[in-house]
Amino acid sequence: MQEFLQRYRDGIIGGGIGLILAILLLTIGFAKTLLVIVCTIIGAFIGLYLNQIGFFDRFKGPRR
């Protein structure tokens, strides 16, 4: 089973993303789905940038 998942991992991920997009398109419509995708991409880029500059490191102080 693990060999199957490793062999077809990209196809499984692509199918899952396609399923989520189809559900979003059918339930909330094209424009709202597009807005969700754009906001998700912007949020991911902001998170990657903040991680790159070390913004979150200041919150990782010693625990008491």
N, C-alpha and C positions, 0 to 999 in steps of 0.2 A: 504494500500500500504506500509506504514512504517513497519507494522508487517511482511509483506512478505519479505521486504528487510532485516530486522533484522534476520528473521528465516533462510534465504538462503544467508546470507552475505558472508560466506566463499566460497560457490560454485560460487557466482557471481564474487568474486575476483579471484578465480582460473581460471574461464572461461575467464576473461579479460586478465590475464597473458598468458594463453594458446593462445588466439587470437593474442596478440602482438608478442609472440614467433613465431607463424606460419607465420605471415606477414613478420617478419624479416628473417626467414629462406627462404621464397619464393622469397624475393626481393634481399637480399644481400648474401645469402648462409650460410652454416654451420659455417665455420671458422670465418667469420666476426661477425656472431651472437654470437658465443662463446666469441670472444674478447670483444664485447659490454657488455655481461653479466659479464665477469670477471672484466672489468674496472668499471662497476657500483658497484659491490660488494666491490672492493677495495676502491672506493670513499666513499661509505657508511661507511665502517669501519674507514677510516681516519676522516670523519666528526664526527662520534660518539666519537672517541678518542679525537679530538680537543675540542668537546663540554664537555667531561668529565673532561679534565684538565683545563677548563675555558679559553681557548684561545680567544673565541669570546667575553668574558666579558669585555676585555679591550677596545673594540670598542663601548661599550654601555655607553659612557660617557654622561654627561648632555648636552641637546640640548639648543642652544641659541635662 
